[in-house]
C-alpha cells in the first residue's frame, strides 16, 4: 500500500498547523521580543545586515522587503514595523511545524511518527516562546526543514538539480541563523547513507552540493565585507570586540555542559532522554546508518557543538537547532515501542501523544514562570517611548537595561539620543570622565534611576555600584518619574537627591542576612 501524498494526508498535518498558530498567538510577545529583535527591526528598516557573524542578511532583507511593501501600500509607520516582522514570524510558525512533519514522514515513512515528531517541535517551550517574537529561530527551522526535504528527494531520485537546490536552501538558511552551518555534514554523508556509491558522478554531485552550500552561506557576507558597504567592516569589528568581552565574562568550560543539557532537556525532554536508546535501536534494526539515524546524529552533534559558544549558557533557544534532525528518529522509536506494547498503532499513537502533551504542560509551566518577568521587561521597552518623550531629542542617557530601548526608538526615527551603554559599552572606571566630557561639550545627560533598569546580579553589580558613586561626584535635577538630569557640581540650582543607594538594597539585604547567620 502506497503512503498517502502530502495533500491527501492533510488530516494529520493541518491540526498541527492550527495548534502551532494558536500557541504562537496565545504566548505572543508584548513587544518585538528579545534585544536581538530590536536590532533586527532597525536594521530591516535601513536595509542593512547585522554585524553579528554572517549578518542574518536573508532574514533582515526579507523583512526589509515586507516593510517597503507595507509602507507603500498601507503607510505603515516605522515605529510600528516591529508588528509586521513579529506577526510574519507568527505566520511562519505553523509552516515550520508542517515542514518538520513532512521531513519526518519522508524519513520514517509513517504519518503517525511524523505527527509525533512535529509535536516534539511544536510543543517545545522555546519554540512556542519564539513563535511570537521578531527573531530568527522559527524562520530558520522552516527553511532548514524545507532544504532537507528537497535535498533528500534529490538524493533518492538521484536528481542533480534537486540536490543542488536543497544545498542552496541550506546555505541560505545560514543567512537566517548561522547555526545551520552545523548541518553541513549532512551534505557530505547523506548521499552514501541513501545508497549512493563512491563513483565519479556521485562524488562530483556531492562536491558541487557542498560548493553550492558554501557560496550561498557566505556569499552575501563576503560581498558586504569586501565592498565594505556602509562601513560594514567597522561595525563587524565592533561586534567582534564586544563578543570577546562577553566571552571573557562567560568563559566556555566543561562546567557549561550542565546548563547545556538542562536547556536541551527543557527544549524537548523526550528527545534528549530517548535519543541514545533510539539511535542504538535504529542501528540494531537496520544494521547500518540509515538516513533517519544520520540526520538525528547530525542534529544531536549540532546541539553538543554549541557548547563551544559562550552564549548557549545564556540563550536557551539555541538548543532548537538540532531538534528538527533529532525529532524524526525519536518519534519513530517511540511509536515502534508503543506499538509493540499496545499491539495497535492507533492506541500507541494516542498514548505517545497524551504523554507529549502532559510533559509539555509540566515543563512549560516552569519555563513560563521564569519567562513572565522577561515579558514584563519587553513591555517596559515598548512603553519606554513615552518616557523618552520627556527628555530632549539629542540628550545622552544612562538607562541600564533599557539602553536597548533608547537605541531602538532612535533607530526608528523617534529621536537622536545617545547612550552611555551597559555590558560591552560600559566605560567602567571612566564613567564619571565620560559624563563630564559630555557636559563640557554642552550635551545634557540624563539618568533613569528606575530599579528595573539596574540589576545587581553578577557583572551587572559593578555597573550599579559605579552608578551609585555618581551621587557624590555630580549634582542632580529631578525631571519626571525616575529620570534625573546630571549636572556639574558647580550648578547650585540642581539640588535633588536621586537616592541611588536604594538600587543596592537587595545586595545590602543579602549581606545583612549573611552576617546575621555568621553571628548565630
Secondary structure, DSSP 8 states (H G I E B T S, - for coil): -----TTTTHHHHHHHHHHHHHHHHHT--SSS-SHHHHHHHHHHHHT---SSTTTTHHHHHHHHHHHHHHHHHH---GGGHHHHHHHHHHHHHHHHHHHHHHHHHHHH--HHHHHHHHHHHHT-HHHHHHTTSSSSHHHHHHHHHHHHHHHHHHHHHT-HHHHHHHHHHHHHHHTT-GGGGGGHHHHHHHHHHTT--S-HHHHHHHHHHHHHHHHHHHHHHHHHHHHTGGGHHHHHHHHHHHHHHHHHHS---TTHHHHHHHHHHHH-HHHHHHHHHHHHHHHHHHSS--HHHHHHHHHHHHHHHGGGSGGGTT-GGGGGTTHHHHHHHHHHHHHHHHHHHHS-HHHHHHHHHHHHHHHHHHHHHHHHHHHHHHHHHHHHHHHHHHHHTTS-TT-EEE-GGGHHHHHHHHHTTS---EE--SGGG--GGGHHHHHHHHHHTT--EEEE--GGG---STTHHHHHHHHHHGGGTSEEEEEETTEEEEE-TT-TT--B---GGGGGHHHHHHHHHHHHHHH-
